[in-house]
Amino acid sequence: QVALSALLLFFALFAGMFYSTAPLPESFAILKKYRKLLLLVVLMPFFGDIRMRGWAMAAFIAGSGVALVHSYGVGVGLFPLTRWGASIMSPITHSVLISFLAYYAAQKAINTPSRRWVWALLSLVALVNVLFIVTGRTGQVIAIALMALFICHYGGWRRRIISLILLALVLAGGFAASERFRGLVVDTVDDISEYQQGETFTDVGLRLEFYINSLELVMKRPVFGSGTGSFAGEYAALAGEKGIVATDNPHNEYLNLGVQLGLAGVGLFFVLLAVQWWAAGRMEDRQAMTARALIVAMALGCLANSFLMDSHEGNFYAFFSALFFSGVWGEGE
């Protein structure tokens, strides 16, 4: 069902090329960005082998570990700053991957008594890195959401309430102690305040402007949209009419699909996520929660980014979707 849902969305994008308001080469160029949907399907048979799934998770942990070592190394002066600061990749990509690592390690700590403290330490190191060192807003929101998901799943109501209070206290303490974390929160609030006063040339202000104008484009062709690859041209035309900044990416996958494929396309994306959530329910409990953590990360990330179209985040989603939904995991996973 997961593979079929992914294929349906891809074929809708394929069909969208033939009524798109964009030239066919532009439409095809955007269609290629959504090839992760095919990658998801193609990878599934490879992950049918339990050993392959184990190697895949080990590779993810090893790669994420390298990213963490480098990030902390930059923080203490062992390595020079990169173009992205304390990360070997963009802050958004880094924070999303490391947020998922923090969740996975927390689950391993619960389910692997012999190495509980190793996994717990890895989860803590990853969480601190996302919240206070590599400041990607998207990853921070995802990290907090995944930790809340973890807390709400394990233990009784008393433990959940206490854990959520502790999480809130950690965030409050981080806000007070970390200048970088505090600055990011304050800057976000200030940007929203300035946008309400008419100032759009801020990071948050521009994104809110993109969302509002993209929604206007969706409403022009609400059912099937203006076709695959049409977003840049449609937004440029609207920007010309309004005298605003043009963009080729609304930084919101739901609006991105909405402009191109209308509510039909958005609906197919929701169907894909819903089918994955349902399929996760057929797994053993801890495996289901890890798979659902991926869905939560994707659903939240797409609110502020076009994750399905973006290269690294889209491939991350396709890779782990194939890994989790290729079959029932083994006991060691």
Order of alpha helices (4+ residues) and beta strands (2+ residues): alpha-alpha-alpha-alpha-alpha-alpha-alpha-alpha-alpha-alpha-alpha-alpha-alpha-alpha
